[in-house]
Amino acid sequence: MQTFDDWLIARLTAWRFYKSNPNVSTARAISTALTAFQAASKITITGTATTETINALRVVPPAGNLVVPPVPANDEPAWMREARRFMGLKEIPGPRSNPTIITWAQKLGGWMKGYYTNDDIPWCGLFMAHCIGATLPSENLPSNPLGALNWSTFGKRLTVPVLGAILTFKRTGGGHVGLYAGENAKAFRVLGGNQGNSVSLSWVEKARLQDMRWPITGEAPIGGRVWLTIDGELSKNEA
């Protein structure tokens, strides 16, 4: 089944705006292509798949395909779709490190490039910085995105969680940050990095919640709370 991102790539390619680059993440390539398409189409430039942009992409390009496939369902914001790409990615125990995790820090640059040299260092904030930075290049990240609780000042505050909301949590000796994927009566279902030393979905107790945030430059929040009937063991330590 074609995903929403697959549809975006196909349409942007048909319009000759999408360019694959092995040195650039797919999410960043999509955002760059959307920005260029919006500029050329005189659409409000956001670098994200706004409704206006999707409608314009559905138009058959002058020398493109004659049949435009339907737009797949899309309930999750771009940064959450980017996070899902890495489901199952794990850190490597011992002196070695997962090169993908290290690359995220290298691309952030600055002091983080020299500081983050081993995936034994907590990386939930690093993972969030990658997901936001790759999909929303104009968004201001926390000055120290490696610190999970620093994400409590990111973007704008939400009063009700929606899919893709950035949740920060307190824990003994530090904090945690991840994306809202649902909830039950006692816990949030969180998609995040460094959960069981991997990118995974975990249950985090609601009492630990510190804040709910949303990017300034991101698409508007849609929907509301996602109630889940499943249950599972609560995460105790995400470092």
Secondary structure, 3 states (H helix, E strand, C coil): CCCHHHHHHHHHHHCCCCCCCCCCCHHHHHHHHHHHHHHHCCCCCCCCCCHHHHHHHCCCCCCCCCCCCCCCCCCCCHHHHHHHCCCCCECCCCCCCCHHHHHHHHHHCHHHHHHCCCCCCCCHHHHHHHHHHHHCCCCCCCCCCCCHHHHHHCCEECCCCCCCCEEEEEECCEEEEEEEEEECCCEEEEEECCCCCECEEEEEEHHHEEEEEECCCCCCCCCCCCECCCCCCECCCCC
